[in-house]
């Protein structure tokens, strides 16, 4: 692994962490506003989520983590095949 790859990974991890943190903050804001409107929201028809700022913030952060994790796993998978073609 070259120094440039290590620096690139660090940047992507920082970007992913920032995206998850922003998701939590926006989710907390939306949850705080929606807490006045109802008791709970059913997510994907499976789970009833209370409409509090912390609950919606955690849900948004977990959703962001799943999205960013899937994106990073896809890039890593594709890069592996790219590296095999070069060698």
N, C-alpha and C positions, 0 to 999 in steps of 0.2 A: 504494500500500500504506500503510495507516495504521499508527500507532505500536502500536496494540493488536494488529494482525495480526503485526507483527514480534516483539513480545514473546511472543505465542502460539506462533509458530514456534520461537523460542528455547527455550521451555519444553518443547515436544514433542521437539525435538532432544536436550535434556538427558534427558528421560524415555527416549527411545530408546537413548541412550548408556548410561544406567544399567541398562536392561534387558539390553543386550548384555553389560555388565560382570558383572552378576549371573549371567547364563547361563554366562559363562566360569568364574566362581568355583564355581558349583554343578557344572558339568561337570568341573572339575578335582577337586573333592571326590569325585564319583561315580567318576571315572576312577581316582583313587588307591585307592579301596576295591575296585573291580572288577579292578584290575591283578593282584591276588593270585589271582583265580579262573580266568583264561584268557588265552590269547595274543592273540586278536583277536575282534572282533564284526563281523558283516556288516551293513552299514547299507542298508536298503531293498533287499536282495538284489543290490546293485551293487558296493559298495566295502567291502573289508575294512579295518576301523579298528583299529589297535593299542589295547589297553586301558591306556594310560598316562595320567597326570593331564593332561599338556600336550595330548596328542592329543584326548582327549575334551573338554577345556576349549575348545580351538580349534573343534572341531566344534560344540559347543553355542553358542559365540559366533557362528559363521557361520550356524547355523540361526536364532538370534535375530535376526541382521541381515537375513536373508531375510524373516522374518516381519514385523519392524518396517518394513522397506522396502516390502513389499507393502501393509501397512496404511497407511503414509503416502502411497504412490502412489494408493491407492484414495480416500483422503480428499481429496487434491489434485484428482483427477479429478472427484469428486462436487462439490467446491466450485466448480470451474470452471463446471459446468452451473448451479449455484445462482446464481453471479454473473451469468451471462448472462440468467437469468430476471428478475433484479432490475433490470437496466439496460434 
